[in-house]
């Protein structure tokens, strides 16, 4: 009984340690990529970073699992969940940084919807675009993409980046909503990391666990098989 309790306690302790390491590695990678792409702002790095955010977590997850003792289907499913959550974390952090910069350096404008149209996206579905004018009738620089609730003539508040680097946003963005979504995606990702942490702890401790000596009966040579009752004695 005491040995079982000690074993479970060791598994729990090692699993918590591995969980902390796995979380730091995966979340650090995703946040680092998101911040790096935001600072560099290069389309080719965006493409490479997006691929890395999907491929690297799956590879890390496969390394974390004890593949030889686990089903590949479950490992693949967990890796995809981590990768998708990683993409969500990075995308929302990127958007949150944009919104925070817009909140700190942007200019709020009372605007009127002047034009609503659809922009051809090529292979992608068309995007709904909105143009604005200020209250004096002058066009507001930039355009708003993807907002389906606005109608021509409607009066709204938009925030515009004077430098033109960050797209305009409806209302007064603070980044809080995007960062909240990043936390939710990160929480789901953390739950997916519980399994490889537990499996890694079990495999690690099983390798370190001393083997019990064999019983004396196991060390004896097997007895010769006895003749069955159906055999006939051929002696005179």
Short mmCIF file of the C-alpha atoms (twelve columns), coordinates in Angstrom:
data_MODEL
# 
_entry.id   MODEL 
# 
loop_
_atom_site.group_PDB 
_atom_site.id 
_atom_site.type_symbol 
_atom_site.label_atom_id 
_atom_site.label_alt_id 
_atom_site.label_comp_id 
_atom_site.label_asym_id 
_atom_site.label_seq_id 
_atom_site.Cartn_x 
_atom_site.Cartn_y 
_atom_site.Cartn_z 
_atom_site.pdbx_PDB_model_num 
ATOM 1   C CA . UNK A 1   0.000   0.000   0.000   1 
ATOM 2   C CA . UNK A 2   2.732   2.429   0.947   1 
ATOM 3   C CA . UNK A 3   4.644   1.624   -2.232  1 
ATOM 4   C CA . UNK A 4   1.603   2.374   -4.396  1 
ATOM 5   C CA . UNK A 5   1.047   5.738   -2.694  1 
ATOM 6   C CA . UNK A 6   4.717   6.643   -3.115  1 
ATOM 7   C CA . UNK A 7   4.598   5.637   -6.789  1 
ATOM 8   C CA . UNK A 8   1.521   7.759   -7.467  1 
ATOM 9   C CA . UNK A 9   3.041   10.713  -5.629  1 
ATOM 10  C CA . UNK A 10  6.211   10.480  -7.709  1 
ATOM 11  C CA . UNK A 11  4.197   10.240  -10.929 1 
ATOM 12  C CA . UNK A 12  2.177   13.315  -9.927  1 
ATOM 13  C CA . UNK A 13  5.291   15.320  -9.036  1 
ATOM 14  C CA . UNK A 14  7.119   14.455  -12.262 1 
ATOM 15  C CA . UNK A 15  3.958   15.060  -14.317 1 
ATOM 16  C CA . UNK A 16  3.566   18.561  -12.822 1 
ATOM 17  C CA . UNK A 17  7.223   19.312  -13.581 1 
ATOM 18  C CA . UNK A 18  6.918   18.068  -17.170 1 
ATOM 19  C CA . UNK A 19  3.650   19.960  -17.605 1 
ATOM 20  C CA . UNK A 20  5.370   23.201  -16.569 1 
ATOM 21  C CA . UNK A 21  8.235   22.551  -18.996 1 
ATOM 22  C CA . UNK A 22  5.912   21.629  -21.882 1 
ATOM 23  C CA . UNK A 23  3.748   24.702  -21.258 1 
ATOM 24  C CA . UNK A 24  6.732   27.041  -21.125 1 
ATOM 25  C CA . UNK A 25  8.178   25.630  -24.356 1 
ATOM 26  C CA . UNK A 26  4.974   25.650  -26.416 1 
ATOM 27  C CA . UNK A 27  3.483   28.905  -25.126 1 
ATOM 28  C CA . UNK A 28  6.872   30.638  -25.258 1 
ATOM 29  C CA . UNK A 29  7.308   29.555  -28.868 1 
ATOM 30  C CA . UNK A 30  3.848   30.764  -29.899 1 
ATOM 31  C CA . UNK A 31  4.032   34.098  -28.098 1 
ATOM 32  C CA . UNK A 32  7.567   34.672  -29.352 1 
ATOM 33  C CA . UNK A 33  6.552   34.017  -32.962 1 
ATOM 34  C CA . UNK A 34  3.521   36.314  -32.646 1 
ATOM 35  C CA . UNK A 35  5.530   39.196  -31.177 1 
ATOM 36  C CA . UNK A 36  8.362   38.670  -33.663 1 
ATOM 37  C CA . UNK A 37  6.013   38.736  -36.647 1 
ATOM 38  C CA . UNK A 38  4.328   41.836  -35.270 1 
ATOM 39  C CA . UNK A 39  7.628   43.671  -34.907 1 
ATOM 40  C CA . UNK A 40  9.124   42.600  -38.236 1 
ATOM 41  C CA . UNK A 41  5.898   42.885  -40.273 1 
ATOM 42  C CA . UNK A 42  7.086   40.934  -43.323 1 
ATOM 43  C CA . UNK A 43  4.711   38.946  -45.538 1 
ATOM 44  C CA . UNK A 44  7.181   36.102  -46.149 1 
ATOM 45  C CA . UNK A 45  7.907   35.776  -42.454 1 
ATOM 46  C CA . UNK A 46  4.163   35.702  -41.875 1 
ATOM 47  C CA . UNK A 47  3.868   32.706  -44.199 1 
ATOM 48  C CA . UNK A 48  6.842   30.894  -42.649 1 
ATOM 49  C CA . UNK A 49  5.699   31.763  -39.136 1 
ATOM 50  C CA . UNK A 50  2.188   30.481  -39.815 1 
ATOM 51  C CA . UNK A 51  3.539   27.157  -41.076 1 
ATOM 52  C CA . UNK A 52  5.877   26.893  -38.097 1 
ATOM 53  C CA . UNK A 53  3.010   27.571  -35.688 1 
ATOM 54  C CA . UNK A 54  1.175   24.591  -37.132 1 
ATOM 55  C CA . UNK A 55  4.000   22.115  -37.766 1 
ATOM 56  C CA . UNK A 56  6.313   22.699  -34.778 1 
ATOM 57  C CA . UNK A 57  3.680   22.103  -32.027 1 
ATOM 58  C CA . UNK A 58  2.667   18.809  -33.660 1 
ATOM 59  C CA . UNK A 59  6.316   17.741  -33.727 1 
ATOM 60  C CA . UNK A 60  6.862   18.789  -30.121 1 
ATOM 61  C CA . UNK A 61  3.736   16.942  -29.051 1 
ATOM 62  C CA . UNK A 62  4.891   13.773  -30.797 1 
ATOM 63  C CA . UNK A 63  8.242   13.994  -28.998 1 
ATOM 64  C CA . UNK A 64  6.502   14.515  -25.661 1 
ATOM 65  C CA . UNK A 65  4.419   11.371  -25.946 1 
ATOM 66  C CA . UNK A 66  5.722   7.898   -25.266 1 
ATOM 67  C CA . UNK A 67  4.950   6.871   -28.839 1 
ATOM 68  C CA . UNK A 68  5.918   3.248   -28.365 1 
ATOM 69  C CA . UNK A 69  3.339   2.869   -25.598 1 
ATOM 70  C CA . UNK A 70  0.619   5.114   -26.952 1 
ATOM 71  C CA . UNK A 71  -1.785  5.047   -29.851 1 
ATOM 72  C CA . UNK A 72  -0.735  7.183   -32.794 1 
ATOM 73  C CA . UNK A 73  -4.324  8.310   -33.349 1 
ATOM 74  C CA . UNK A 74  -4.547  9.901   -29.922 1 
ATOM 75  C CA . UNK A 75  -1.109  11.476  -30.283 1 
ATOM 76  C CA . UNK A 76  -1.999  12.935  -33.683 1 
ATOM 77  C CA . UNK A 77  -5.309  14.307  -32.409 1 
ATOM 78  C CA . UNK A 78  -3.641  15.964  -29.434 1 
ATOM 79  C CA . UNK A 79  -0.944  17.460  -31.643 1 
ATOM 80  C CA . UNK A 80  -3.510  18.974  -34.011 1 
ATOM 81  C CA . UNK A 81  -5.430  20.463  -31.070 1 
ATOM 82  C CA . UNK A 82  -2.231  22.044  -29.733 1 
ATOM 83  C CA . UNK A 83  -1.316  23.359  -33.189 1 
ATOM 84  C CA . UNK A 84  -4.734  24.913  -33.823 1 
ATOM 85  C CA . UNK A 85  -4.747  26.488  -30.373 1 
ATOM 86  C CA . UNK A 86  -1.232  27.777  -31.029 1 
ATOM 87  C CA . UNK A 87  -2.406  29.457  -34.216 1 
ATOM 88  C CA . UNK A 88  -5.270  31.015  -32.263 1 
ATOM 89  C CA . UNK A 89  -2.957  32.255  -29.507 1 
ATOM 90  C CA . UNK A 90  -0.544  33.818  -31.981 1 
ATOM 91  C CA . UNK A 91  -3.273  35.395  -34.133 1 
ATOM 92  C CA . UNK A 92  -5.084  36.921  -31.177 1 
ATOM 93  C CA . UNK A 93  -1.870  38.240  -29.625 1 
ATOM 94  C CA . UNK A 94  -0.958  39.814  -32.973 1 
ATOM 95  C CA . UNK A 95  -4.395  41.435  -33.234 1 
ATOM 96  C CA . UNK A 96  -4.285  42.531  -29.594 1 
ATOM 97  C CA . UNK A 97  -0.953  44.259  -30.121 1 
ATOM 98  C CA . UNK A 98  -2.410  46.018  -33.164 1 
ATOM 99  C CA . UNK A 99  -5.442  47.183  -31.201 1 
ATOM 100 C CA . UNK A 100 -3.338  48.345  -28.256 1 
ATOM 101 C CA . UNK A 101 -1.086  50.373  -30.565 1 
ATOM 102 C CA . UNK A 102 -4.180  51.837  -32.223 1 
ATOM 103 C CA . UNK A 103 -5.623  52.717  -28.825 1 
ATOM 104 C CA . UNK A 104 -2.421  54.475  -27.719 1 
ATOM 105 C CA . UNK A 105 -1.501  56.293  -30.947 1 
ATOM 106 C CA . UNK A 106 -4.694  56.313  -33.013 1 
ATOM 107 C CA . UNK A 107 -7.163  59.105  -33.694 1 
ATOM 108 C CA . UNK A 108 -10.860 58.695  -32.956 1 
ATOM 109 C CA . UNK A 109 -13.182 60.004  -35.641 1 
ATOM 110 C CA . UNK A 110 -16.945 60.439  -35.682 1 
ATOM 111 C CA . UNK A 111 -17.705 59.003  -39.095 1 
ATOM 112 C CA . UNK A 112 -20.597 58.174  -41.383 1 
ATOM 113 C CA . UNK A 113 -20.761 55.039  -43.536 1 
ATOM 114 C CA . UNK A 114 -20.470 56.274  -47.115 1 
ATOM 115 C CA . UNK A 115 -19.997 53.119  -49.158 1 
ATOM 116 C CA . UNK A 116 -20.444 49.373  -48.610 1 
ATOM 117 C CA . UNK A 117 -19.130 46.968  -51.228 1 
ATOM 118 C CA . UNK A 118 -17.655 43.502  -51.754 1 
ATOM 119 C CA . UNK A 119 -14.002 43.019  -52.640 1 
ATOM 120 C CA . UNK A 120 -13.020 40.027  -54.738 1 
ATOM 121 C CA . UNK A 121 -10.743 37.716  -52.772 1 
ATOM 122 C CA . UNK A 122 -9.679  35.516  -55.672 1 
ATOM 123 C CA . UNK A 123 -9.706  31.937  -54.442 1 
ATOM 124 C CA . UNK A 124 -11.019 33.154  -51.074 1 
ATOM 125 C CA . UNK A 125 -14.615 34.303  -50.514 1 
ATOM 126 C CA . UNK A 126 -15.254 38.001  -51.213 1 
ATOM 127 C CA . UNK A 127 -14.792 40.412  -48.306 1 
ATOM 128 C CA . UNK A 128 -17.305 43.059  -47.269 1 
ATOM 129 C CA . UNK A 129 -15.618 46.470  -47.191 1 
ATOM 130 C CA . UNK A 130 -16.833 49.745  -45.680 1 
ATOM 131 C CA . UNK A 131 -15.724 53.312  -46.480 1 
ATOM 132 C CA . UNK A 132 -16.364 56.323  -44.237 1 
ATOM 133 C CA . UNK A 133 -16.531 60.090  -44.356 1 
ATOM 134 C CA . UNK A 134 -16.204 62.444  -41.405 1 
ATOM 135 C CA . UNK A 135 -19.038 64.740  -40.353 1 
ATOM 136 C CA . UNK A 136 -17.855 67.404  -42.806 1 
ATOM 137 C CA . UNK A 137 -18.055 64.964  -45.723 1 
ATOM 138 C CA . UNK A 138 -14.302 64.393  -46.131 1 
ATOM 139 C CA . UNK A 139 -13.206 60.770  -46.734 1 
ATOM 140 C CA . UNK A 140 -11.675 59.026  -43.736 1 
ATOM 141 C CA . UNK A 141 -8.352  57.396  -44.733 1 
ATOM 142 C CA . UNK A 142 -8.520  53.641  -44.856 1 
ATOM 143 C CA . UNK A 143 -11.341 51.135  -44.987 1 
ATOM 144 C CA . UNK A 144 -12.935 48.631  -42.643 1 
ATOM 145 C CA . UNK A 145 -13.057 44.979  -43.649 1 
ATOM 146 C CA . UNK A 146 -15.448 42.249  -42.656 1 
ATOM 147 C CA . UNK A 147 -18.067 44.202  -40.683 1 
ATOM 148 C CA . UNK A 148 -21.485 42.981  -41.820 1 
ATOM 149 C CA . UNK A 149 -23.670 45.084  -39.516 1 
ATOM 150 C CA . UNK A 150 -22.971 48.567  -40.900 1 
ATOM 151 C CA . UNK A 151 -25.271 50.305  -43.367 1 
ATOM 152 C CA . UNK A 152 -24.848 53.396  -45.538 1 
ATOM 153 C CA . UNK A 153 -25.668 56.552  -43.600 1 
ATOM 154 C CA . UNK A 154 -25.010 55.025  -40.194 1 
ATOM 155 C CA . UNK A 155 -22.968 57.144  -37.768 1 
ATOM 156 C CA . UNK A 156 -20.219 55.380  -35.826 1 
ATOM 157 C CA . UNK A 157 -16.898 55.996  -34.098 1 
ATOM 158 C CA . UNK A 158 -13.779 54.651  -35.786 1 
ATOM 159 C CA . UNK A 159 -10.154 54.755  -34.683 1 
ATOM 160 C CA . UNK A 160 -7.577  55.510  -37.371 1 
ATOM 161 C CA . UNK A 161 -3.796  55.159  -37.271 1 
ATOM 162 C CA . UNK A 162 -2.290  58.473  -38.465 1 
ATOM 163 C CA . UNK A 163 0.771   56.589  -39.751 1 
ATOM 164 C CA . UNK A 164 -1.405  54.194  -41.742 1 
ATOM 165 C CA . UNK A 165 0.394   51.077  -40.475 1 
ATOM 166 C CA . UNK A 166 -2.501  49.600  -38.482 1 
ATOM 167 C CA . UNK A 167 -5.901  49.098  -40.144 1 
ATOM 168 C CA . UNK A 168 -8.736  51.208  -38.770 1 
ATOM 169 C CA . UNK A 169 -11.011 49.683  -36.178 1 
ATOM 170 C CA . UNK A 170 -14.608 50.225  -35.208 1 
ATOM 171 C CA . UNK A 171 -15.071 51.917  -31.837 1 
ATOM 172 C CA . UNK A 172 -12.196 52.358  -29.408 1 
ATOM 173 C CA . UNK A 173 -10.181 49.120  -29.356 1 
ATOM 174 C CA . UNK A 174 -8.003  48.302  -26.358 1 
ATOM 175 C CA . UNK A 175 -6.830  44.794  -27.228 1 
ATOM 176 C CA . UNK A 176 -8.587  43.338  -24.176 1 
ATOM 177 C CA . UNK A 177 -10.962 41.198  -26.239 1 
ATOM 178 C CA . UNK A 178 -8.197  39.728  -28.384 1 
ATOM 179 C CA . UNK A 179 -6.011  38.974  -25.378 1 
ATOM 180 C CA . UNK A 180 -8.980  37.303  -23.683 1 
ATOM 181 C CA . UNK A 181 -9.433  35.012  -26.678 1 
ATOM 182 C CA . UNK A 182 -5.699  34.241  -26.595 1 
ATOM 183 C CA . UNK A 183 -6.057  33.187  -22.945 1 
ATOM 184 C CA . UNK A 184 -8.985  30.905  -23.793 1 
ATOM 185 C CA . UNK A 185 -7.057  29.255  -26.646 1 
ATOM 186 C CA . UNK A 186 -4.035  28.921  -24.353 1 
ATOM 187 C CA . UNK A 187 -6.186  27.286  -21.667 1 
ATOM 188 C CA . UNK A 188 -7.472  24.675  -24.113 1 
ATOM 189 C CA . UNK A 189 -3.908  24.065  -25.219 1 
ATOM 190 C CA . UNK A 190 -2.829  23.583  -21.606 1 
ATOM 191 C CA . UNK A 191 -5.487  20.911  -21.111 1 
ATOM 192 C CA . UNK A 192 -4.169  19.067  -24.178 1 
ATOM 193 C CA . UNK A 193 -0.673  19.047  -22.621 1 
ATOM 194 C CA . UNK A 194 -1.827  17.203  -19.490 1 
ATOM 195 C CA . UNK A 195 -1.795  13.815  -21.245 1 
ATOM 196 C CA . UNK A 196 1.802   13.875  -22.567 1 
ATOM 197 C CA . UNK A 197 2.988   15.170  -19.174 1 
ATOM 198 C CA . UNK A 198 1.350   12.205  -17.431 1 
ATOM 199 C CA . UNK A 199 2.570   9.670   -19.989 1 
ATOM 200 C CA . UNK A 200 6.090   11.082  -19.861 1 
ATOM 201 C CA . UNK A 201 6.131   10.829  -16.067 1 
ATOM 202 C CA . UNK A 202 4.967   7.207   -16.109 1 
ATOM 203 C CA . UNK A 203 7.508   6.154   -18.742 1 
ATOM 204 C CA . UNK A 204 10.347  8.039   -17.040 1 
ATOM 205 C CA . UNK A 205 9.675   6.554   -13.600 1 
ATOM 206 C CA . UNK A 206 9.081   3.086   -14.994 1 
ATOM 207 C CA . UNK A 207 12.545  3.201   -16.565 1 
ATOM 208 C CA . UNK A 208 14.063  4.277   -13.241 1 
ATOM 209 C CA . UNK A 209 12.069  1.831   -11.115 1 
ATOM 210 C CA . UNK A 210 14.275  -1.024  -9.796  1 
ATOM 211 C CA . UNK A 211 13.201  -4.454  -10.940 1 
ATOM 212 C CA . UNK A 212 12.040  -6.929  -8.317  1 
ATOM 213 C CA . UNK A 213 14.154  -10.085 -7.898  1 
ATOM 214 C CA . UNK A 214 12.643  -13.151 -9.445  1 
ATOM 215 C CA . UNK A 215 11.084  -15.737 -7.202  1 
ATOM 216 C CA . UNK A 216 13.079  -18.862 -6.375  1 
ATOM 217 C CA . UNK A 217 10.523  -20.975 -8.209  1 
ATOM 218 C CA . UNK A 218 11.139  -18.975 -11.401 1 
ATOM 219 C CA . UNK A 219 14.858  -19.709 -11.141 1 
ATOM 220 C CA . UNK A 220 14.335  -23.455 -10.990 1 
ATOM 221 C CA . UNK A 221 14.405  -25.436 -14.173 1 
ATOM 222 C CA . UNK A 222 10.985  -26.570 -15.316 1 
ATOM 223 C CA . UNK A 223 10.016  -30.081 -14.334 1 
ATOM 224 C CA . UNK A 224 9.839   -32.777 -16.999 1 
ATOM 225 C CA . UNK A 225 6.287   -33.243 -18.237 1 
ATOM 226 C CA . UNK A 226 4.510   -36.195 -16.662 1 
ATOM 227 C CA . UNK A 227 3.080   -38.887 -18.774 1 
ATOM 228 C CA . UNK A 228 -0.615  -38.494 -19.357 1 
ATOM 229 C CA . UNK A 229 -3.040  -41.095 -18.083 1 
ATOM 230 C CA . UNK A 230 -4.002  -42.042 -21.612 1 
ATOM 231 C CA . UNK A 231 -0.506  -43.420 -22.324 1 
ATOM 232 C CA . UNK A 232 -0.201  -47.248 -22.096 1 
ATOM 233 C CA . UNK A 233 2.690   -48.758 -20.097 1 
ATOM 234 C CA . UNK A 234 4.618   -50.933 -22.563 1 
ATOM 235 C CA . UNK A 235 6.767   -52.703 -19.894 1 
ATOM 236 C CA . UNK A 236 6.129   -56.440 -19.418 1 
# 
